[in-house]
């Protein structure tokens, strides 16, 4: 862990990554950060002992650059970085929808690029980070990206052609669960429960269900059937979900998220 790593555009996800890397053993002296606001940069220095630098200095100094700015800001950042990034630097993009070719076309020939789609549970070290290699990235580059993002959760390698689908499922996925908890909490209130009690019931049920899905090895259909007694309360609820097209709505929602990820890539083209 002697290589220098720079996180450019250190927002919530970038900060979570920094924090996780330090807990995993990276020395703060080997971590560089950039931020739009000077006060934000100094806040990160004070909190983690990392070194704030300019984007250009990060490009010249760091062995690995992690770009965490918003997709619409990526073109301008690359224009600033390109003259200063040697071809042996590893560039990791955390921007939704933007293909590795977008970076390769703007950086020195042969620059290795790795695309990563993580999600907000990185804030609690439970991220799902999906990793894909660009045309010049090697197995060692992928392993290095896995080491970095493994500090805040699980990692999974996929072909880049599957990144938009993964963005729809796991990148945006936490929001769907938050939405579901929100709706179920409102239902609990309608049924006469105080909001805090409804919230606690649903959150613990979600944690328990997720743990069973992860650890039991059972198919979700089997787990659902284990709760669904003949003529019982659960099957009546599931009937209403089916009557209201919830399954079809989820499929359509994920398709829409996938399509938007593709549109973001189109929007970055010249």
BELDA-V274197 format. One record per backbone hydrogen bond with DSSP energy under -0.5 kcal/mol. NH is the residue of the N-H (numbers start at 1). CO is the residue of the C=O. If there is no record, write none. Layout:
BEGIN
nh={NH/NH}
co={CO/CO}
END
This chain:
BEGIN
nh={5/6/7/8/8/9/9/10/11/15/16/17/18/19/20/21/22/23/24/25/25/26/30/31/32/33/34/41/42/43/44/45/46/47/48/49/49/50/51/52/53/58/59/60/61/62/63/64/65/66/66/67/67/68/68/73/74/74/77/78/79/80/81/82/84/85/85/86/89/90/91/91/92/92/93/93/94/98/99/102/103/103/104/105/106/107/111/112/112/114/115/116/117/118/122/123/124/125/126/127/129/129/130/130/131/132/134/137/142/143/144/145/146/147/148/149/150/151/152/153/154/156/158/162/163/166/167/168/169/170/171/172/174/175/176/176/177/178/179/180/181/182/183/184/185/186/187/188/189/190/191/192/193/198/199/200/201/202/203/204/205/206/207/208/209/210/211/212/213/214/215/216/223/224/225/226/227/227/228/229/232/236/237/238/239/240/241/242/243/244/245/246/249/250/251/252/253/254/255/256/257/258/259/260/261/262/263/264/265/266/267/268/268/269}
co={30/64/32/6/66/7/34/34/9/11/12/13/14/15/16/17/18/19/20/21/22/21/27/28/5/51/7/37/38/39/40/41/42/43/44/44/45/44/31/50/33/54/55/56/57/58/4/4/90/6/64/65/92/8/66/70/70/71/73/74/75/76/77/78/81/81/82/84/86/63/89/112/65/90/91/114/67/95/97/99/99/100/100/101/103/103/108/87/89/91/132/93/130/116/119/120/121/122/121/152/127/154/117/128/156/115/113/134/138/139/140/141/142/143/144/145/146/148/149/150/127/129/131/159/160/162/163/164/165/166/166/167/170/172/172/173/173/174/175/176/177/178/179/180/181/182/183/184/185/186/187/189/188/194/195/196/197/198/199/200/201/202/203/204/205/206/207/208/209/210/211/212/219/220/221/222/223/224/224/227/229/232/233/234/235/236/237/238/239/240/242/241/245/246/247/248/249/250/251/252/253/254/255/256/257/258/259/260/261/262/263/264/265/266}
END
